Amino acid sequence: MVIMSPQAIDQQKEISRRIARVPPSIMLSLADKIRQIESSGQKIIDLSLGQPEVPAPNHISKALQDSLLNPQTSYSSSAGSAELRDLIAKDLSTRSKGVGTSSPEVIVTSGSKHALFITLLSLIDPGDQVLVFEPYFPPYAEILGLVGGELKTVPIDFETLEADIDAFLSAVSAKTKAVLLNYPNNPAGWTLSQSQVQKIVSYCTERGVYVISDEIYDHIVFEGKSHTTAWSYSSDSKYVVHIGSFSKTYSMVPYRLGFVAARSKVCDAILKAQRATVTMVSPYIQSAGIAALKGPQDFVKSRLAIYEERRNKCLDILKSSDLVCPKPSGAFYLFIPLLNTNHRECHDAFDFATKFLDQYKVAVLPGGIFGDKWREYIRMSFATADSQLYEAMGKLCEFCKF
Ligand SMILES: Cc1ncc(COP(=O)(O)O)c(C=O)c1O
C-alpha cells in the first residue's frame, strides 16, 4: 500500500489528470519573470517572445475605438461576424489561387492558439497521434496534453534546419490522426515549397489523415518567394484545416484574433467546441479585423522588408563572431546553435539563457522548450526595435566569447 502525504492526496483530488499532463509554459512564465524584473526598475531587452514591436496601424485601432462608440448588448454569432468571415474567406481564396472557400467554412477565434485548441479538441481522441516536425511551437504539446492526444515528432536536419518531407511522411502510421504543420516555421524559420505542400496533402488525404496547417507567418516569407497554403489543395481534400492569425501580420497580438477554415463537417464540429468554450469573439475586436483586411496592405509589405533587413544584419553580426546560424526563409526568429561557441560555463541552453538574462539583461528562449533534442540552441526574435535588437546581438556575441 502506498502511503501518501496529506498534500499529495489534496493535489490528486484537486487537479485533473488532464491538466497535470500539460507541460508548463516556459515561454509565458519567462514573460512573467521579465515583467517582474522590469517592474523593479531594471531594463531588459526582450528577444524571447514573437511580438512585433510596433502597434497595429492606426486605421485598425481606430476601427476598434469607433466600434466601442456603438455599444452592443447582445451575444453575436459564435462563428464570427458575417462580414469578417466573408473577408477571411475571400482572402484565403485569393491566397490559394482561387480554391474557393466561403464564410460558412470559417470560424473567427480568440487568436490562433484557441483555433488550434478547438480544432484539436474536435479531431483528436485520447490515444490518437499527431505528427509534427521538431522543434515545434511549445503550445502544441500543451494543447495535446489537454486534449489527450499524443505528440509524435520528426526532427528537422540539425545543421541546415530544413524539413525532410519523406522522413516526416514515413512516420505516418495507423495511429496518426493528423499532421500538424507550421510553415514558415517557428522557431527554425524553414518553409515548404508548393510541391512539398502538395505531396504532404495528397499523401495524408489518401490515408485519411488530417493536415492541420498553422500558417500564421504566411505573410513573412523572404527573398520575394511566395507562400503556398495547404488550403490550395482543399478542394480535393476534406482533410485540410487552415489556421490563421492577425497577430503577427498586422501587429495585433493583444487583440487576440485568429481563425480556422475547414470543410463543412469538420467546421461544424469545431464550431461546437467554440460554442462550448468562448461562445464568440468580441464584436469590437472583430471590427478591427474587418479594418485590417479591408484597409491598405502597405503595412504588411513594409514589415516584411523590415524583418528581412533585420534577418540579414543579424546573420552578418553572428558571422563576424563564431556563431553560425542557418538563414531562416520566413517568420521572424533565429534558431542559433551554440555548439561552436566558447560558453563553457553553460551546460545547456537553459543555463545559457538564464545566465545571459542575469548578466546581460537580454531574454532569449532555450531551444529545449521546442523539443528535447534542441537543448544546444537558442531562439531569438527579431520582431524587436532595431536599436535594442542590435545592442542585444552585440551582447550575445560578447557573452559567447568567454
Ligand atoms: C506557430 C504559432 N502558432 C500559433 C501562435 C499563436 O498566435 P496567436 O494566438 O497570437 O494568434 C504562435 C504565436 O507565437 C505561433 O508562433
The ligand as an SDF file (V2000), in Angstrom:
LIG
                    3D

 16 16  0  0  0  0  0  0  0  0999 V2000
    3.4310   28.8510  -34.8120 C   0  0  0  0  0  0  0  0  0  0  0  0
    2.4900   29.6380  -33.9970 C   0  0  0  0  0  0  0  0  0  0  0  0
    1.2010   29.3010  -33.9810 N   0  0  0  0  0  0  0  0  0  0  0  0
    0.3020   29.9710  -33.2420 C   0  0  0  0  0  0  0  0  0  0  0  0
    0.6960   31.0440  -32.4600 C   0  0  0  0  0  0  0  0  0  0  0  0
   -0.3370   31.7520  -31.6380 C   0  0  0  0  0  0  0  0  0  0  0  0
   -0.5800   33.0550  -32.0980 O   0  0  0  0  0  0  0  0  0  0  0  0
   -1.9060   33.8570  -31.7260 P   0  0  0  0  0  0  0  0  0  0  0  0
   -2.6520   33.0600  -30.7240 O   0  0  0  0  0  0  0  0  0  0  0  0
   -1.4270   35.1700  -31.2120 O   0  0  0  0  0  0  0  0  0  0  0  0
   -2.6770   34.0050  -32.9990 O   0  0  0  0  0  0  0  0  0  0  0  0
    2.0310   31.4470  -32.4330 C   0  0  0  0  0  0  0  0  0  0  0  0
    2.4750   32.5520  -31.6040 C   0  0  0  0  0  0  0  0  0  0  0  0
    3.6350   32.8690  -31.4470 O   0  0  0  0  0  0  0  0  0  0  0  0
    2.9600   30.7190  -33.2330 C   0  0  0  0  0  0  0  0  0  0  0  0
    4.2470   31.0490  -33.2840 O   0  0  0  0  0  0  0  0  0  0  0  0
  1  2  1  0
  2  3  1  0
  2 15  2  0
  3  4  2  0
  4  5  1  0
  5  6  1  0
  5 12  2  0
  6  7  1  0
  7  8  1  0
  8  9  2  0
  8 10  1  0
  8 11  1  0
 12 13  1  0
 12 15  1  0
 13 14  2  0
 15 16  1  0
M  END
$$$$
